Amino acid sequence: MGLDLSAEDITALETRTEGWIAGLQLAALSMQGLQDTDGFIHSFTGSHRFVLDYLPRRGSTKQPESAQIFLLHTSILDRLCAPLCDAVLLDKSAPGQVTLEYLERANLFIVPLDNQRRWYRYHSSL
């Protein structure tokens, strides 16, 4: 996108977005024409207007209704595991483990916290 970023800025941006490609693209679009890219990078979060505009249109609403309900109801949790999600959802038609696996395969919003992929958290950019 023609941005002149230092190696430190690139590392900081990758860290802030946890490598989330949509987050990186939204940040790059936001930085076009800015003089203070360093300040922007250090203040860029999931509450930035481009991210907030992107998520409802591209993120959760393009998912099956069961995934949308899952995302909404489990968004209150700091960490997620299948039994905990099942307890929050109380919906036997969409088992937590199935939905967690779907979200991970689709690279949507969650990060595994262990090697067994039992525990997850929502992406910190959100």
MMTF fields as JSON, N, C-alpha, C and O atoms, coordinates in Angstrom:
{
  "mmtfVersion": "1.0.0",
  "mmtfProducer": "UNKNOWN",
  "numBonds": 503,
  "numAtoms": 504,
  "numGroups": 126,
  "numChains": 1,
  "numModels": 1,
  "chainsPerModel": [1],
  "groupsPerChain": [126],
  "chainIdList": ["A"],
  "bondAtomList": [4, 2, 8, 6, 12, 10, 16, 14, 20, 18, 24, 22, 28, 26, 32, 30, 36, 34, 40, 38, 44, 42, 48, 46, 52, 50, 56, 54, 60, 58, 64, 62, 68, 66, 72, 70, 76, 74, 80, 78, 84, 82, 88, 86, 92, 90, 96, 94, 100, 98, 104, 102, 108, 106, 112, 110, 116, 114, 120, 118, 124, 122, 128, 126, 132, 130, 136, 134, 140, 138, 144, 142, 148, 146, 152, 150, 156, 154, 160, 158, 164, 162, 168, 166, 172, 170, 176, 174, 180, 178, 184, 182, 188, 186, 192, 190, 196, 194, 200, 198, 204, 202, 208, 206, 212, 210, 216, 214, 220, 218, 224, 222, 228, 226, 232, 230, 236, 234, 240, 238, 244, 242, 248, 246, 252, 250, 256, 254, 260, 258, 264, 262, 268, 266, 272, 270, 276, 274, 280, 278, 284, 282, 288, 286, 292, 290, 296, 294, 300, 298, 304, 302, 308, 306, 312, 310, 316, 314, 320, 318, 324, 322, 328, 326, 332, 330, 336, 334, 340, 338, 344, 342, 348, 346, 352, 350, 356, 354, 360, 358, 364, 362, 368, 366, 372, 370, 376, 374, 380, 378, 384, 382, 388, 386, 392, 390, 396, 394, 400, 398, 404, 402, 408, 406, 412, 410, 416, 414, 420, 418, 424, 422, 428, 426, 432, 430, 436, 434, 440, 438, 444, 442, 448, 446, 452, 450, 456, 454, 460, 458, 464, 462, 468, 466, 472, 470, 476, 474, 480, 478, 484, 482, 488, 486, 492, 490, 496, 494, 500, 498],
  "bondOrderList": [1, 1, 1, 1, 1, 1, 1, 1, 1, 1, 1, 1, 1, 1, 1, 1, 1, 1, 1, 1, 1, 1, 1, 1, 1, 1, 1, 1, 1, 1, 1, 1, 1, 1, 1, 1, 1, 1, 1, 1, 1, 1, 1, 1, 1, 1, 1, 1, 1, 1, 1, 1, 1, 1, 1, 1, 1, 1, 1, 1, 1, 1, 1, 1, 1, 1, 1, 1, 1, 1, 1, 1, 1, 1, 1, 1, 1, 1, 1, 1, 1, 1, 1, 1, 1, 1, 1, 1, 1, 1, 1, 1, 1, 1, 1, 1, 1, 1, 1, 1, 1, 1, 1, 1, 1, 1, 1, 1, 1, 1, 1, 1, 1, 1, 1, 1, 1, 1, 1, 1, 1, 1, 1, 1, 1],
  "groupList": [{"groupName": "MET", "atomNameList": ["N", "CA", "C", "O"], "elementList": ["N", "C", "C", "O"], "formalChargeList": [0, 0, 0, 0], "bondAtomList": [1, 0, 2, 1, 3, 2], "bondOrderList": [1, 1, 2], "singleLetterCode": "M", "chemCompType": "L-PEPTIDE LINKING"}, {"groupName": "GLY", "atomNameList": ["N", "CA", "C", "O"], "elementList": ["N", "C", "C", "O"], "formalChargeList": [0, 0, 0, 0], "bondAtomList": [1, 0, 2, 1, 3, 2], "bondOrderList": [1, 1, 2], "singleLetterCode": "G", "chemCompType": "PEPTIDE LINKING"}, {"groupName": "LEU", "atomNameList": ["N", "CA", "C", "O"], "elementList": ["N", "C", "C", "O"], "formalChargeList": [0, 0, 0, 0], "bondAtomList": [1, 0, 2, 1, 3, 2], "bondOrderList": [1, 1, 2], "singleLetterCode": "L", "chemCompType": "L-PEPTIDE LINKING"}, {"groupName": "ASP", "atomNameList": ["N", "CA", "C", "O"], "elementList": ["N", "C", "C", "O"], "formalChargeList": [0, 0, 0, 0], "bondAtomList": [1, 0, 2, 1, 3, 2], "bondOrderList": [1, 1, 2], "singleLetterCode": "D", "chemCompType": "L-PEPTIDE LINKING"}, {"groupName": "SER", "atomNameList": ["N", "CA", "C", "O"], "elementList": ["N", "C", "C", "O"], "formalChargeList": [0, 0, 0, 0], "bondAtomList": [1, 0, 2, 1, 3, 2], "bondOrderList": [1, 1, 2], "singleLetterCode": "S", "chemCompType": "L-PEPTIDE LINKING"}, {"groupName": "ALA", "atomNameList": ["N", "CA", "C", "O"], "elementList": ["N", "C", "C", "O"], "formalChargeList": [0, 0, 0, 0], "bondAtomList": [1, 0, 2, 1, 3, 2], "bondOrderList": [1, 1, 2], "singleLetterCode": "A", "chemCompType": "L-PEPTIDE LINKING"}, {"groupName": "GLU", "atomNameList": ["N", "CA", "C", "O"], "elementList": ["N", "C", "C", "O"], "formalChargeList": [0, 0, 0, 0], "bondAtomList": [1, 0, 2, 1, 3, 2], "bondOrderList": [1, 1, 2], "singleLetterCode": "E", "chemCompType": "L-PEPTIDE LINKING"}, {"groupName": "ILE", "atomNameList": ["N", "CA", "C", "O"], "elementList": ["N", "C", "C", "O"], "formalChargeList": [0, 0, 0, 0], "bondAtomList": [1, 0, 2, 1, 3, 2], "bondOrderList": [1, 1, 2], "singleLetterCode": "I", "chemCompType": "L-PEPTIDE LINKING"}, {"groupName": "THR", "atomNameList": ["N", "CA", "C", "O"], "elementList": ["N", "C", "C", "O"], "formalChargeList": [0, 0, 0, 0], "bondAtomList": [1, 0, 2, 1, 3, 2], "bondOrderList": [1, 1, 2], "singleLetterCode": "T", "chemCompType": "L-PEPTIDE LINKING"}, {"groupName": "ARG", "atomNameList": ["N", "CA", "C", "O"], "elementList": ["N", "C", "C", "O"], "formalChargeList": [0, 0, 0, 0], "bondAtomList": [1, 0, 2, 1, 3, 2], "bondOrderList": [1, 1, 2], "singleLetterCode": "R", "chemCompType": "L-PEPTIDE LINKING"}, {"groupName": "TRP", "atomNameList": ["N", "CA", "C", "O"], "elementList": ["N", "C", "C", "O"], "formalChargeList": [0, 0, 0, 0], "bondAtomList": [1, 0, 2, 1, 3, 2], "bondOrderList": [1, 1, 2], "singleLetterCode": "W", "chemCompType": "L-PEPTIDE LINKING"}, {"groupName": "GLN", "atomNameList": ["N", "CA", "C", "O"], "elementList": ["N", "C", "C", "O"], "formalChargeList": [0, 0, 0, 0], "bondAtomList": [1, 0, 2, 1, 3, 2], "bondOrderList": [1, 1, 2], "singleLetterCode": "Q", "chemCompType": "L-PEPTIDE LINKING"}, {"groupName": "PHE", "atomNameList": ["N", "CA", "C", "O"], "elementList": ["N", "C", "C", "O"], "formalChargeList": [0, 0, 0, 0], "bondAtomList": [1, 0, 2, 1, 3, 2], "bondOrderList": [1, 1, 2], "singleLetterCode": "F", "chemCompType": "L-PEPTIDE LINKING"}, {"groupName": "HIS", "atomNameList": ["N", "CA", "C", "O"], "elementList": ["N", "C", "C", "O"], "formalChargeList": [0, 0, 0, 0], "bondAtomList": [1, 0, 2, 1, 3, 2], "bondOrderList": [1, 1, 2], "singleLetterCode": "H", "chemCompType": "L-PEPTIDE LINKING"}, {"groupName": "VAL", "atomNameList": ["N", "CA", "C", "O"], "elementList": ["N", "C", "C", "O"], "formalChargeList": [0, 0, 0, 0], "bondAtomList": [1, 0, 2, 1, 3, 2], "bondOrderList": [1, 1, 2], "singleLetterCode": "V", "chemCompType": "L-PEPTIDE LINKING"}, {"groupName": "TYR", "atomNameList": ["N", "CA", "C", "O"], "elementList": ["N", "C", "C", "O"], "formalChargeList": [0, 0, 0, 0], "bondAtomList": [1, 0, 2, 1, 3, 2], "bondOrderList": [1, 1, 2], "singleLetterCode": "Y", "chemCompType": "L-PEPTIDE LINKING"}, {"groupName": "PRO", "atomNameList": ["N", "CA", "C", "O"], "elementList": ["N", "C", "C", "O"], "formalChargeList": [0, 0, 0, 0], "bondAtomList": [1, 0, 2, 1, 3, 2], "bondOrderList": [1, 1, 2], "singleLetterCode": "P", "chemCompType": "L-PEPTIDE LINKING"}, {"groupName": "LYS", "atomNameList": ["N", "CA", "C", "O"], "elementList": ["N", "C", "C", "O"], "formalChargeList": [0, 0, 0, 0], "bondAtomList": [1, 0, 2, 1, 3, 2], "bondOrderList": [1, 1, 2], "singleLetterCode": "K", "chemCompType": "L-PEPTIDE LINKING"}, {"groupName": "CYS", "atomNameList": ["N", "CA", "C", "O"], "elementList": ["N", "C", "C", "O"], "formalChargeList": [0, 0, 0, 0], "bondAtomList": [1, 0, 2, 1, 3, 2], "bondOrderList": [1, 1, 2], "singleLetterCode": "C", "chemCompType": "L-PEPTIDE LINKING"}, {"groupName": "ASN", "atomNameList": ["N", "CA", "C", "O"], "elementList": ["N", "C", "C", "O"], "formalChargeList": [0, 0, 0, 0], "bondAtomList": [1, 0, 2, 1, 3, 2], "bondOrderList": [1, 1, 2], "singleLetterCode": "N", "chemCompType": "L-PEPTIDE LINKING"}],
  "groupTypeList": [0, 1, 2, 3, 2, 4, 5, 6, 3, 7, 8, 5, 2, 6, 8, 9, 8, 6, 1, 10, 7, 5, 1, 2, 11, 2, 5, 5, 2, 4, 0, 11, 1, 2, 11, 3, 8, 3, 1, 12, 7, 13, 4, 12, 8, 1, 4, 13, 9, 12, 14, 2, 3, 15, 2, 16, 9, 9, 1, 4, 8, 17, 11, 16, 6, 4, 5, 11, 7, 12, 2, 2, 13, 8, 4, 7, 2, 3, 9, 2, 18, 5, 16, 2, 18, 3, 5, 14, 2, 2, 3, 17, 4, 5, 16, 1, 11, 14, 8, 2, 6, 15, 2, 6, 9, 5, 19, 2, 12, 7, 14, 16, 2, 3, 19, 11, 9, 9, 10, 15, 9, 15, 13, 4, 4, 2],
  "groupIdList": [1, 2, 3, 4, 5, 6, 7, 8, 9, 10, 11, 12, 13, 14, 15, 16, 17, 18, 19, 20, 21, 22, 23, 24, 25, 26, 27, 28, 29, 30, 31, 32, 33, 34, 35, 36, 37, 38, 39, 40, 41, 42, 43, 44, 45, 46, 47, 48, 49, 50, 51, 52, 53, 54, 55, 56, 57, 58, 59, 60, 61, 62, 63, 64, 65, 66, 67, 68, 69, 70, 71, 72, 73, 74, 75, 76, 77, 78, 79, 80, 81, 82, 83, 84, 85, 86, 87, 88, 89, 90, 91, 92, 93, 94, 95, 96, 97, 98, 99, 100, 101, 102, 103, 104, 105, 106, 107, 108, 109, 110, 111, 112, 113, 114, 115, 116, 117, 118, 119, 120, 121, 122, 123, 124, 125, 126],
  "secStructList": [7, 7, 7, 7, 7, 7, 2, 2, 2, 2, 2, 2, 2, 2, 2, 2, 2, 6, 6, 7, 2, 2, 2, 2, 2, 2, 2, 2, 2, 2, 2, 6, 6, 7, 1, 7, 2, 2, 2, 2, 2, 2, 2, 7, 7, 6, 6, 1, 2, 2, 2, 2, 2, 2, 0, 0, 0, 0, 0, 4, 4, 4, 1, 7, 2, 2, 2, 2, 2, 2, 2, 2, 2, 2, 6, 6, 7, 1, 1, 5, 7, 2, 2, 2, 2, 2, 2, 2, 2, 7, 7, 6, 6, 1, 7, 2, 2, 2, 2, 2, 2, 2, 2, 2, 2, 6, 6, 7, 1, 3, 3, 3, 7, 1, 6, 6, 1, 7, 7, 3, 3, 3, 7, 6, 6, 7],
  "xCoordList": [0.823, 0.0, 0.862, 0.362, 2.147, 3.029, 3.342, 3.702, 3.217, 3.515, 5.003, 5.598, 5.586, 7.003, 7.097, 7.139, 7.131, 7.147, 8.489, 9.089, 8.938, 10.184, 9.929, 8.781, 10.992, 10.87, 10.189, 9.407, 10.484, 9.859, 8.358, 7.568, 7.969, 6.541, 5.812, 4.7, 6.428, 5.82, 5.655, 4.614, 6.68, 6.604, 5.522, 4.755, 5.453, 4.434, 3.038, 2.133, 2.857, 1.547, 1.159, 0.007, 2.112, 1.839, 1.465, 0.57, 2.139, 1.847, 0.46, -0.298, 0.119, -1.177, -2.339, -3.417, -2.131, -3.204, -3.118, -3.986, -2.06, -1.78, -1.75, -2.135, -1.291, -1.17, -2.487, -2.517, -3.572, -4.897, -4.861, -4.745, -4.959, -4.765, -5.77, -5.405, -7.021, -8.005, -7.634, -7.785, -7.154, -6.718, -5.542, -5.489, -4.59, -3.44, -3.873, -3.374, -4.797, -5.282, -6.054, -5.899, -6.883, -7.624, -6.671, -6.877, -5.645, -4.651, -3.934, -3.75, -3.533, -2.837, -3.72, -3.249, -4.985, -5.914, -6.046, -6.102, -6.094, -6.239, -5.007, -5.119, -3.841, -2.596, -2.297, -1.436, -2.988, -2.705, -2.929, -4.001, -1.904, -1.986, -1.711, -1.673, -1.516, -1.217, 0.246, 1.125, 0.493, 1.867, 2.431, 3.598, 1.599, 2.045, 1.647, 0.77, 2.294, 1.963, 2.38, 1.718, 3.479, 3.932, 2.87, 2.55, 2.331, 1.267, 0.038, -0.594, -0.307, -1.466, -1.258, -2.14, -0.102, 0.178, 0.049, -0.51, 0.556, 0.523, -0.85, -1.084, -1.752, -3.105, -4.137, -5.31, -3.713, -4.644, -5.148, -4.356, -6.476, -7.106, -8.349, -8.687, -9.008, -10.256, -11.383, -12.44, -11.179, -12.231, -12.049, -12.811, -11.045, -10.861, -12.083, -12.662, -12.484, -13.734, -13.764, -14.816, -12.635, -12.637, -12.886, -13.581, -12.316, -12.539, -13.991, -14.626, -14.521, -15.918, -16.882, -17.92, -16.552, -17.396, -17.276, -18.249, -16.085, -15.816, -16.534, -17.137, -16.471, -16.942, -18.407, -18.703, -19.339, -20.728, -20.995, -21.827, -20.281, -20.544, -19.84, -20.392, -18.64, -17.842, -17.607, -17.442, -17.595, -17.219, -18.335, -18.533, -19.062, -20.015, -21.269, -21.847, -21.718, -22.986, -22.895, -23.926, -21.712, -21.552, -21.484, -21.358, -21.567, -21.484, -22.886, -23.877, -22.961, -24.272, -24.882, -24.17, -26.196, -26.892, -26.413, -26.261, -26.174, -25.712, -24.363, -24.123, -23.478, -22.179, -22.348, -21.653, -23.258, -23.511, -24.015, -23.574, -24.938, -25.472, -24.363, -24.25, -23.543, -22.407, -21.491, -21.137, -21.106, -20.201, -20.791, -20.094, -22.049, -22.695, -22.752, -22.387, -23.202, -23.408, -22.102, -22.028, -21.084, -19.819, -18.859, -17.771, -19.248, -18.351, -18.079, -17.15, -18.859, -18.649, -17.518, -17.06, -17.075, -16.074, -14.652, -14.363, -13.774, -12.358, -11.661, -10.786, -12.062, -11.531, -12.715, -13.761, -12.54, -13.623, -13.155, -12.025, -14.012, -13.829, -15.219, -16.22, -15.283, -16.57, -17.592, -18.716, -17.249, -18.26, -18.745, -19.924, -17.845, -18.238, -19.163, -20.161, -18.84, -19.69, -21.062, -22.083, -21.087, -22.362, -23.212, -24.427, -22.574, -23.303, -23.862, -24.958, -23.126, -23.589, -24.703, -25.669, -24.572, -25.528, -26.821, -27.895, -26.721, -27.886, -28.604, -29.834, -27.828, -28.398, -27.739, -26.594, -28.45, -27.892, -27.714, -26.981, -28.373, -28.277, -26.95, -26.595, -26.219, -24.924, -23.893, -23.588, -23.346, -22.36, -21.168, -20.676, -20.712, -19.598, -18.357, -17.693, -18.018, -16.797, -16.875, -15.896, -18.021, -18.199, -18.021, -17.351, -18.617, -18.523, -17.108, -16.618, -16.444, -15.056, -14.165, -13.322, -14.35, -13.559, -13.845, -12.931, -15.117, -15.496, -14.81, -14.222, -14.895, -14.298, -12.789, -12.213, -12.15, -10.701, -10.33, -9.414, -11.033, -10.753, -10.938, -10.17, -11.957, -12.263, -11.388, -11.494, -10.526, -9.648, -10.456, -10.137, -11.504, -12.419, -12.367, -12.882, -11.757, -11.925, -11.317, -11.213, -10.908, -10.421, -8.965, -8.462, -8.31, -6.904, -6.818, -7.294, -6.215, -6.068, -5.076, -4.073, -5.367, -4.509, -3.676, -2.764, -3.973, -3.21, -3.001, -3.645, -2.103, -1.781, -2.889, -2.951, -3.756, -4.862, -6.068, -7.041, -6.001, -7.08, -8.386, -9.46, -8.25, -9.426, -9.85, -11.038, -8.869, -9.136, -8.778, -7.773, -9.618, -9.441, -9.703, -10.198, -9.357, -9.771, -10.114, -9.685, -10.886, -11.164, -9.936, -9.159, -9.772, -8.653, -8.613, -9.648, -7.435, -7.329, -7.621, -7.844, -7.629, -7.944, -9.432, -9.859, -10.205, -11.65, -12.137, -13.333],
  "yCoordList": [-1.2, 0.0, 1.256, 2.361, 1.082, 2.226, 2.904, 4.081, 2.2, 2.777, 2.629, 1.586, 3.659, 3.628, 3.364, 4.295, 2.075, 1.687, 1.068, 0.329, 1.391, 0.801, -0.65, -1.071, -1.393, -2.783, -2.816, -3.723, -1.825, -1.755, -1.504, -2.094, -0.611, -0.344, -1.587, -1.878, -2.304, -3.526, -4.567, -5.217, -4.72, -5.668, -5.261, -6.105, -3.973, -3.484, -3.708, -4.111, -3.454, -3.637, -5.112, -5.457, -5.974, -7.419, -7.882, -8.712, -7.356, -7.712, -7.233, -7.98, -5.996, -5.429, -6.164, -6.272, -6.67, -7.368, -8.884, -9.607, -9.363, -10.797, -11.454, -12.613, -10.702, -11.234, -11.379, -11.946, -10.882, -10.98, -10.176, -8.951, -10.84, -10.197, -9.077, -8.031, -9.275, -8.201, -6.998, -5.856, -7.244, -6.158, -5.404, -4.176, -6.143, -5.512, -4.662, -3.553, -5.186, -4.434, -3.187, -2.12, -3.327, -2.168, -1.113, 0.083, -1.543, -0.606, 0.101, 1.318, -0.655, -0.062, 0.959, 2.035, 0.632, 1.589, 2.846, 3.959, 2.666, 3.794, 4.691, 5.896, 4.123, 4.89, 5.664, 6.543, 5.352, 6.052, 7.55, 7.984, 8.324, 9.768, 10.323, 11.542, 9.47, 9.952, 10.354, 9.729, 11.392, 11.8, 11.021, 10.631, 10.794, 10.14, 8.659, 8.247, 7.869, 6.441, 5.732, 4.786, 6.181, 5.564, 5.718, 4.755, 6.908, 7.144, 6.318, 5.78, 6.214, 5.418, 3.955, 3.329, 3.413, 1.996, 1.685, 0.653, 2.562, 2.307, 2.535, 2.148, 3.157, 3.36, 2.476, 2.482, 1.72, 0.908, -0.27, -1.056, -0.387, -1.481, -1.939, -1.415, -2.903, -3.397, -2.39, -2.602, -1.296, -0.281, 0.818, 1.786, 0.68, 1.648, 1.605, 0.537, 2.74, 2.812, 1.87, 1.308, 1.682, 0.769, -0.678, -1.429, -1.055, -2.409, -2.563, -3.569, -1.577, -1.646, -1.664, -2.322, -0.95, -0.969, -2.296, -2.78, -2.877, -4.114, -5.321, -6.112, -5.461, -6.689, -7.004, -8.139, -6.074, -6.446, -6.796, -7.654, -6.125, -6.369, -7.601, -8.309, -7.86, -8.934, -10.105, -11.246, -9.811, -10.833, -11.768, -12.791, -11.435, -12.387, -12.558, -13.644, -11.53, -11.653, -12.54, -12.94, -12.851, -13.768, -15.218, -16.127, -15.433, -16.771, -17.357, -16.626, -18.686, -19.309, -18.722, -18.262, -18.747, -18.177, -18.796, -18.09, -20.11, -20.756, -20.2, -20.044, -19.9, -19.318, -17.888, -17.477, -17.13, -15.764, -15.755, -14.945, -16.66, -16.76, -17.161, -16.606, -18.13, -18.567, -17.386, -17.16, -16.636, -15.503, -14.462, -13.941, -14.167, -13.168, -13.611, -12.852, -14.817, -15.291, -15.59, -15.432, -16.016, -16.348, -15.169, -15.283, -14.05, -12.881, -12.352, -11.566, -12.763, -12.329, -13.097, -12.703, -14.179, -15.052, -14.591, -14.183, -14.662, -14.367, -15.532, -15.341, -16.741, -17.972, -18.865, -18.807, -19.688, -20.555, -22.004, -22.286, -22.9, -24.33, -24.864, -24.215, -26.022, -26.557, -26.67, -26.195, -27.283, -27.396, -26.041, -25.88, -25.084, -23.755, -23.086, -22.472, -23.2, -22.636, -23.304, -22.634, -24.621, -25.34, -24.832, -24.686, -24.566, -24.078, -22.677, -22.362, -21.85, -20.49, -20.506, -19.752, -21.355, -21.36, -22.111, -21.703, -23.195, -24.044, -24.446, -24.481, -24.749, -25.11, -26.395, -26.379, -27.482, -28.785, -28.913, -29.789, -28.055, -28.168, -27.648, -27.948, -26.875, -26.34, -26.579, -25.671, -27.804, -28.109, -27.163, -26.818, -26.75, -25.819, -26.296, -25.503, -27.577, -28.09, -27.983, -27.615, -28.299, -28.214, -26.768, -26.508, -25.845, -24.435, -23.903, -23.159, -24.271, -23.856, -24.37, -23.633, -25.608, -26.18, -25.456, -25.203, -25.123, -24.388, -23.012, -22.618, -22.292, -20.96, -21.015, -20.154, -22.025, -22.146, -22.48, -21.877, -23.434, -23.802, -22.603, -22.414, -21.801, -20.639, -19.434, -18.372, -19.607, -18.532, -17.3, -16.169, -17.556, -16.496, -16.253, -17.051, -15.174, -14.583, -15.315, -14.706, -16.575, -17.282, -17.703, -17.899, -17.832, -18.235, -19.4, -19.282, -20.541, -21.649, -21.292, -20.622, -21.746, -21.456, -22.65, -22.496, -23.835, -25.019, -25.913, -25.737, -26.863, -27.751, -28.738, -29.255, -29.005, -29.936, -29.239, -29.891, -27.939, -27.123, -27.33, -27.5, -27.31, -27.378, -25.986, -25.706, -25.123, -23.768, -22.76, -22.903, -21.737, -20.68, -19.335, -19.262, -18.296, -16.945, -16.213, -16.598, -15.163, -14.351, -13.533, -13.151, -13.272, -12.5, -11.17, -10.526, -10.754, -9.529, -8.274, -7.215, -8.361, -7.183, -6.874, -5.837, -7.758, -7.538, -6.789, -6.525],
  "zCoordList": [0.0, 0.0, 0.0, 0.209, -0.233, -0.338, 0.982, 0.994, 2.08, 3.387, 3.677, 3.407, 4.217, 4.569, 6.07, 6.874, 6.437, 7.844, 8.204, 7.423, 9.399, 9.889, 10.301, 10.444, 10.488, 10.956, 12.318, 12.601, 13.167, 14.491, 14.388, 15.125, 13.453, 13.248, 12.748, 13.188, 11.848, 11.301, 12.406, 12.504, 13.23, 14.345, 15.33, 15.795, 15.653, 16.582, 16.021, 16.752, 14.745, 14.112, 14.089, 14.35, 13.778, 13.779, 15.185, 15.349, 16.186, 17.573, 17.97, 18.588, 17.624, 18.01, 17.344, 17.928, 16.128, 15.417, 15.552, 15.063, 16.221, 16.323, 14.945, 14.79, 13.95, 12.601, 11.859, 10.767, 12.426, 11.789, 10.503, 10.544, 9.368, 8.069, 7.827, 7.29, 8.21, 8.03, 8.888, 8.454, 10.092, 10.964, 10.375, 10.441, 9.793, 9.154, 7.961, 7.765, 7.174, 6.019, 6.448, 5.854, 7.48, 7.975, 8.53, 8.32, 9.226, 9.75, 8.602, 8.638, 7.59, 6.448, 5.737, 5.367, 5.545, 4.929, 5.785, 5.261, 7.074, 7.993, 7.982, 8.208, 7.723, 7.775, 6.503, 6.504, 5.426, 4.179, 4.37, 4.793, 4.053, 4.154, 5.541, 5.709, 6.542, 7.897, 8.015, 7.421, 8.779, 9.069, 10.254, 10.246, 11.272, 12.503, 12.503, 13.262, 11.649, 11.601, 12.876, 13.304, 13.494, 14.742, 15.83, 16.527, 15.975, 16.961, 16.659, 17.569, 15.384, 15.002, 15.371, 15.958, 15.032, 15.292, 16.775, 17.146, 17.619, 19.053, 19.679, 20.824, 18.936, 19.462, 18.754, 19.125, 17.742, 16.966, 17.792, 18.312, 17.911, 18.659, 17.917, 16.856, 18.479, 17.92, 17.994, 17.399, 18.714, 18.792, 17.75, 17.734, 16.876, 15.793, 14.885, 14.686, 14.334, 13.569, 12.371, 12.067, 11.679, 10.54, 10.979, 10.296, 12.114, 12.632, 13.05, 12.732, 13.757, 14.197, 13.016, 13.078, 11.945, 10.748, 10.002, 9.424, 10.017, 9.276, 9.882, 9.158, 11.189, 11.838, 11.568, 11.194, 11.735, 11.469, 10.01, 9.713, 9.093, 7.675, 7.131, 6.29, 7.597, 7.022, 7.961, 7.527, 9.237, 10.195, 10.557, 9.901, 11.584, 12.143, 11.306, 11.307, 10.588, 9.871, 8.638, 8.097, 8.19, 7.053, 7.514, 6.693, 8.799, 9.369, 9.525, 9.527, 9.657, 9.914, 11.184, 12.076, 11.249, 12.399, 13.713, 14.711, 13.72, 14.956, 15.396, 16.594, 14.444, 14.787, 15.292, 16.221, 14.696, 15.153, 16.597, 17.412, 16.901, 18.257, 19.222, 20.315, 18.81, 19.62, 19.926, 21.083, 18.9, 19.074, 20.02, 20.89, 19.852, 20.7, 22.155, 23.054, 22.385, 23.763, 24.496, 25.715, 23.772, 24.439, 24.495, 25.058, 23.921, 23.917, 25.317, 25.508, 26.286, 27.675, 28.361, 29.433, 27.751, 28.369, 28.041, 26.915, 29.04, 28.805, 28.12, 27.276, 28.497, 27.905, 27.558, 28.205, 26.537, 26.089, 26.036, 25.638, 26.432, 26.196, 25.879, 26.182, 25.281, 24.833, 25.966, 25.803, 27.112, 28.174, 28.699, 29.013, 28.789, 29.249, 28.23, 28.608, 26.964, 25.918, 25.92, 25.761, 26.098, 26.165, 27.331, 27.2, 28.466, 29.636, 29.402, 29.864, 28.697, 28.411, 27.375, 27.486, 26.379, 25.269, 25.567, 25.127, 26.306, 26.578, 25.291, 25.242, 24.253, 22.957, 22.464, 22.013, 22.549, 22.156, 20.642, 20.183, 19.862, 18.408, 17.857, 16.717, 18.651, 18.214, 19.304, 20.077, 19.379, 20.422, 20.368, 19.294, 21.556, 21.643, 20.933, 20.266, 21.055, 20.429, 18.913, 18.265, 18.352, 16.899, 16.432, 15.432, 17.155, 16.774, 16.958, 16.109, 18.049, 18.247, 17.11, 16.599, 16.725, 15.627, 14.312, 13.527, 14.073, 12.866, 12.847, 11.84, 13.969, 14.043, 13.846, 13.18, 14.425, 14.262, 12.818, 12.258, 12.217, 10.818, 9.891, 8.949, 10.164, 9.327, 9.7, 9.087, 10.706, 11.172, 11.592, 11.226, 12.367, 12.775, 14.276, 15.06, 14.661, 15.978, 17.166, 18.23, 17.063, 18.246, 18.086, 16.979, 19.239, 19.302, 20.279, 21.408, 19.869, 20.82, 21.926, 21.682, 23.132, 24.275, 24.719, 25.532, 24.2, 24.581, 23.365, 22.331, 23.504, 22.381, 22.062, 20.946, 23.01, 22.784, 22.158, 21.778, 22.055, 21.498, 22.273, 21.696, 23.576, 24.455, 24.9, 25.059, 25.098, 25.565, 24.485, 23.789, 24.357, 23.378, 24.057, 25.182, 23.341, 23.731, 22.44, 21.352, 22.586, 21.419, 21.072, 21.948, 19.808, 19.297, 20.031, 20.206, 20.458, 21.256, 20.454, 21.04, 19.129, 18.312, 18.319, 17.813, 18.882, 18.848, 20.047, 20.167]
}
